[in-house]
Amino acid sequence: MKLFNTLLISTALLSVSAFAQEQELKPAIDAAKEINESAARSQQKIDGITDQIDSKLQQFKTLNKEIEGLEIYNNQLRKQIANQEQEMADLNAAIDEVSVIERQITPLMIRMIDGLEQFVQLDVPFLPKERAERIAGLKSMMDRADVAASEKFRRVMEAYQVEMDYGRTMEAYTGIHDIDGQERDVEFLRLGRTALIYQTRDASSQGVWNKQTRQWEELDSSYRTQVTKALRMAKKQLAPDLLMLPVALTD
């Protein structure tokens, strides 16, 4: 019985001692728990800050790439602008040159037209109306402001080319010719600028232009067949063949 009491007392003392120790350790345990919780919260903040830093760093890298791309693009634009400015300068210089050329070429074209008119007046008198109208058209064109200088020059050169081609072609055309004071319907034959001959429709009369005297001279009937043949050749009604026609000599 005494032994049992002693055990009870010992157990009670142990319980009291453990409770006392627990009470003494509780502040330390609570403090440790608080530290752990604080550390966990700090770690969460650190993780959050780390995530923010990573995000900002990624944004920084992205912005750097964009900036590099913009710098390359701006450099390219600067080169293009420089080239455009150079082209504008060249264009302005060309415009100035064109203005100078236009001022110089206009008097030249006027002299060319006057020279062409004099040439036609002194030339064999074929297609007089057509050639006179062409020259009159050139003179009228020179007074027009709505026709560019380039077009005017082209037209003048075209007229010169037409006159040059006359010297290499054979042509037949109809017209009215004064024969012995009477106007007769005739056919004209032009052999380049070598000969200009007429023949009446009934082939009863024919004549040739004399370059030296600058007058028409009547041809005798012996040329009638050759003139008729030549007219048919000029009209493409007969194949080219040898012709015996009068040709006026020039000095």
Summary of the structure (lengths in Angstrom):
residues: 251
radius of gyration: 57.4
end to end distance: 179.4
largest distance: 189.3
contacts: 579
relative contact order: 0.05
helix: 67%
strand: 14%
